[in-house]
């Protein structure tokens, strides 16, 4: 006896709108990140006129700096790499990393030549110079940093081991050479490149906050934006041992002028102790997650917060959340975790 089996297949289709919404969210995230990078590298007041995705998973941004200069920029798909004539961070020197985009391939070739030239120049300076800052930091006596940055962006301790990890980070940051603004009982650490436009713009606000909000802001100079000039500025700053004089130097050096334009006597750039302090500042800074400047570290009601901030309102919000130093020493269960930490 033969039987007939009828198989009925029901095909369920996923609405196209689901994919459209997901892609729209992706583009929105990319645009927000691109605008944030523009503000970080070109200063508050810079803005993006147009944003679009181009072949190779790259995004093109037409922006305007706060000085009114037109900027043609590219952001790679990692949402962290911004390109303006040459790589801002990190350098691409290999065509294979250019995603098949001709303009990026040209930049990669140009960067490859620049890296080679920079290496030769550094070797020459280290061998023949009487001791510029760049030569000091390339000396064999300086330890090379091989630390991999941690994956987390915001540490919210859930266990004793995680709490200890936060304490280790705080201890490292507290041990760095800095300029202290204010005498409050709450600590706010700021990693600052003296050539960072956003840092320069925020400095007057930070000085005022240190006076009015009972907070001790410890400005830690690093060389991040313009490695050689930022190095010279930072070493000159750290060469000063008097606290008040350091603040005066900080105000002087945090300008959109080169070190040689601001300082006629450059003997301080051969200060070995200051160069070693800067080396340690850079090492700790590079070990932190998602670095950019200005970059803040603070022990708060939400846990340890480590992030770049360019909004005055966000910095004030962060200050309000900082745990007073005395209270930090009394905590036994670790900082409280709050779902509002990402609002900062």
Secondary structure as the mmCIF struct_conf table of DSSP 4:
data_model
#
loop_
_struct_conf.conf_type_id
_struct_conf.id
_struct_conf.beg_label_comp_id
_struct_conf.beg_label_asym_id
_struct_conf.beg_label_seq_id
_struct_conf.end_label_comp_id
_struct_conf.end_label_asym_id
_struct_conf.end_label_seq_id
HELX_LH_PP_P HELX_LH_PP_P1 UNK A 13 UNK A 15
HELX_RH_AL_P HELX_RH_AL_P1 UNK A 16 UNK A 42
TURN_TY1_P TURN_TY1_P1 UNK A 44 UNK A 45
STRN STRN1 UNK A 47 UNK A 54
TURN_TY1_P TURN_TY1_P2 UNK A 55 UNK A 57
STRN STRN2 UNK A 58 UNK A 64
TURN_TY1_P TURN_TY1_P3 UNK A 66 UNK A 67
BEND BEND1 UNK A 68 UNK A 68
STRN STRN3 UNK A 70 UNK A 75
TURN_TY1_P TURN_TY1_P4 UNK A 77 UNK A 78
BEND BEND2 UNK A 79 UNK A 80
STRN STRN4 UNK A 82 UNK A 83
BEND BEND3 UNK A 84 UNK A 86
STRN STRN5 UNK A 87 UNK A 89
BEND BEND4 UNK A 90 UNK A 90
HELX_RH_3T_P HELX_RH_3T_P1 UNK A 95 UNK A 98
TURN_TY1_P TURN_TY1_P5 UNK A 99 UNK A 100
HELX_RH_AL_P HELX_RH_AL_P2 UNK A 102 UNK A 128
BEND BEND5 UNK A 130 UNK A 130
HELX_RH_AL_P HELX_RH_AL_P3 UNK A 133 UNK A 137
TURN_TY1_P TURN_TY1_P6 UNK A 138 UNK A 138
BEND BEND6 UNK A 139 UNK A 139
TURN_TY1_P TURN_TY1_P7 UNK A 140 UNK A 141
BEND BEND7 UNK A 142 UNK A 142
HELX_LH_PP_P HELX_LH_PP_P2 UNK A 143 UNK A 145
HELX_LH_PP_P HELX_LH_PP_P3 UNK A 147 UNK A 150
BEND BEND8 UNK A 151 UNK A 151
BEND BEND9 UNK A 153 UNK A 153
STRN STRN6 UNK A 154 UNK A 155
BEND BEND10 UNK A 159 UNK A 159
HELX_RH_AL_P HELX_RH_AL_P4 UNK A 160 UNK A 174
TURN_TY1_P TURN_TY1_P8 UNK A 175 UNK A 175
BEND BEND11 UNK A 176 UNK A 176
STRN STRN7 UNK A 179 UNK A 181
BEND BEND12 UNK A 185 UNK A 185
STRN STRN8 UNK A 186 UNK A 192
TURN_TY1_P TURN_TY1_P9 UNK A 194 UNK A 195
HELX_RH_AL_P HELX_RH_AL_P5 UNK A 197 UNK A 212
TURN_TY1_P TURN_TY1_P10 UNK A 213 UNK A 214
STRN STRN9 UNK A 215 UNK A 221
BEND BEND13 UNK A 225 UNK A 226
HELX_RH_AL_P HELX_RH_AL_P6 UNK A 227 UNK A 239
BEND BEND14 UNK A 242 UNK A 242
HELX_RH_AL_P HELX_RH_AL_P7 UNK A 243 UNK A 253
BEND BEND15 UNK A 254 UNK A 257
HELX_RH_AL_P HELX_RH_AL_P8 UNK A 259 UNK A 262
BEND BEND16 UNK A 264 UNK A 264
HELX_RH_3T_P HELX_RH_3T_P2 UNK A 267 UNK A 270
HELX_RH_AL_P HELX_RH_AL_P9 UNK A 272 UNK A 286
TURN_TY1_P TURN_TY1_P11 UNK A 287 UNK A 287
BEND BEND17 UNK A 288 UNK A 290
BEND BEND18 UNK A 293 UNK A 294
STRN STRN10 UNK A 295 UNK A 300
TURN_TY1_P TURN_TY1_P12 UNK A 301 UNK A 302
STRN STRN11 UNK A 303 UNK A 308
HELX_RH_AL_P HELX_RH_AL_P10 UNK A 312 UNK A 321
STRN STRN12 UNK A 322 UNK A 322
HELX_LH_PP_P HELX_LH_PP_P4 UNK A 323 UNK A 324
HELX_RH_AL_P HELX_RH_AL_P11 UNK A 325 UNK A 330
BEND BEND19 UNK A 332 UNK A 333
HELX_LH_PP_P HELX_LH_PP_P5 UNK A 335 UNK A 337
TURN_TY1_P TURN_TY1_P13 UNK A 339 UNK A 340
HELX_RH_3T_P HELX_RH_3T_P3 UNK A 341 UNK A 343
#
